[in-house]
Amino acid sequence: MERKEKILEVKDLVVKFRLRGEILTAIRKASLDVYKGESLAIVGESGSGKSVFTKSFMGLLDKNGFIDGGKIKYMEKDLSTYKKEKDWIKIRGKEIAMVFQEPMTSLNPLKTVGKQIKETIELHRDIRGKSSKEEAIKILEDVGISKASMRYDSYPHEFSGGMRQRVVIAIAIACNPKILICDEPTTALDVTIQAQILNLLKRLKKKYNLTTIYITHDLGVVANVADRVAVMYAGDIVEIGKAEEVFYNPKHPYTWALLSSLPQLGKKGEALYSIEGTPPNLFEEIKGDAFAPRNPRALNIDFVKKPPYFSISPTHKAKTWLLDPKAPLVEPPEGIKNLNKYFGGKRDE
Ligand SMILES: Nc1ncnc2c1ncn2[C@@H]1O[C@H](COP(=O)(O)OP(=O)(O)OP(=O)(O)O)[C@@H](O)[C@H]1O
């Protein structure tokens, strides 16, 4: 594999929350390398820790949250040691920016969209006055807003949902970040608009040489945009690889379950597959493989000992005892064996 430069290196990160006198462990020694210029997707069910994990890179954890171990290395700096807002201001937006699911919560309803972009430019870059307005208009054009110089003076409520999401992306881009984290960027939008926003993000990634991290529970979104996929379960990354490796040669039973629940695989008239059981209680210590109680193919050892990563290829690894040379042969479910039929074409776009 060509050796790419790491832009972010997360090692054994532990994030906890204090809640009513108890401690909840949301991230359990998760590690992740992100390479410059790549597009990485973090997928997993609601509550698996995707948002908490990425928010910890930006100092955006809720007040009751704290890092209790591990490192977050970004450009020679260890962000896990950052405590003060004045340190985070140098990173947030400027180096690492985030686009959230619901555009209305990220926009100020009382200010024109142009002013919001202009202010962001002036806060982060050395441009003022007329030039920053011109730059704001250019960015509005970049994110696909037609008649940008006229729309500059519009308020957020005058835009449709998809257009508002474009404005939120414009604000994120205006800071000139190196990493753009997109947290469920299309969940609140209808299907055609979703595709447009994903295409826009792909285009901007190329133009601005961005590293993009998508957070989503929807593997369908991932098929279209990600170079690599990280699968998260109960606060840990249980499988990671190139998108085609995770889609066409998945190894962790949780990835099998996620893939089996893809709506694209649903047969007409049949109920969609859904993963049985519930995720573990994060207030309690987890023993063994966290997915074991929900895994119909679990081995005895899964309930006792946490699996390490086993490598499948230089770019693909998974934390499951099924990959241990001593494990019995367990086949993935039939339904997910020919996924290239569904996604093969799309990935080559
Ligand atoms: N402020 C908080 N206090 C207590 N627990 C929290 C807090 N924020 C998050 N959590 C818990 O951390 C775990 C991970 O949450 P997180 O929001 O990262 O999940 P997620 O995978 O992003 O899910 P979703 O897709 O629903 O956002 C969950 O169990 C959640 O309840």
The ligand as an ORCA input file, in Angstrom:
! r2SCAN-3c Opt
* xyz 0 1
  N     -23.294     14.371     27.998
  C     -23.442     13.056     28.115
  N     -23.668     12.503     29.311
  C     -23.809     11.174     29.465
  N     -23.719     10.298     28.473
  C     -23.477     10.783     27.234
  C     -23.333     12.179     26.997
  N     -23.108     12.368     25.681
  C     -23.112     11.132     25.117
  N     -23.340     10.193     26.058
  C     -23.405      8.731     25.851
  O     -22.263      8.300     25.123
  C     -22.610      7.216     24.262
  C     -22.160      7.539     22.864
  O     -22.962      8.597     22.328
  P     -22.769      9.193     20.876
  O     -23.673     10.386     20.770
  O     -21.349      9.397     20.583
  O     -23.312      8.044     19.949
  P     -23.477      8.075     18.379
  O     -22.907      6.811     17.887
  O     -22.946      9.340     17.812
  O     -25.038      8.043     18.258
  P     -26.028      8.978     17.422
  O     -25.916      8.482     16.017
  O     -27.353      8.712     18.046
  O     -25.533     10.380     17.632
  C     -24.121      7.039     24.379
  O     -24.383      5.979     25.278
  C     -24.593      8.338     24.971
  O     -25.750      8.175     25.727
*
